[in-house]
Amino acid sequence: MGNKIIKNAAILTGITLIAGLLLGAVQGITEKPIANAQEKAKQEAYKQVFSSADSFEDYEGFDEKEAAETVKNIEGTIINEAVVAKESGKETGYVITATDKNGYGGDIQVSVGIKNDGTVNGIAILKINETAGLGMKAQEPEFYNQFRDKKVENFEVTKSGASTDNQIDALSGATITSNAVTGAVNAALTYYQTIGGGGNE
């Protein structure tokens, strides 16, 4: 009886070790391609919001805690990163990536291109998991292009038709999604105002 328990314990230990080694090997194999895919998606988003830029460099002054403090008044938002957009070596603006946790289906992550004068150059949605046919329409140009070429301190969502530059028409049946995308864009703008401030032209 005792030998059987020891034998079974040894077998289980062996299986656990092998499984652990296999999982480690699989993680090692998949980790780099996943990281590469994520980096490629980010670079594509940068180009989408700043097509004139030929290079993007990490903003050296980025500090996660300071960024969190900057956007603390915009509930449920965080700043993920900031990069400097350059054209022929000259700084043309920033791309700031922000997440709003208040989407209908969870986090919505957006990259926002902001010119040196504070004008939104464009936005790209990196992460979204909203309702098909409703919130997922945030990925359509008809919605996200409302932010483009606007120079405002922040945006607000309206259901009655945008009448000013800072108003964004809500998606029909998806006000929560509209608010979350707008919250992420506002977080990016708020952070930009502390690092760029529009004085770099």
Order of alpha helices (4+ residues) and beta strands (2+ residues): alpha-beta-alpha-beta-beta-beta-beta-alpha-beta-beta-alpha
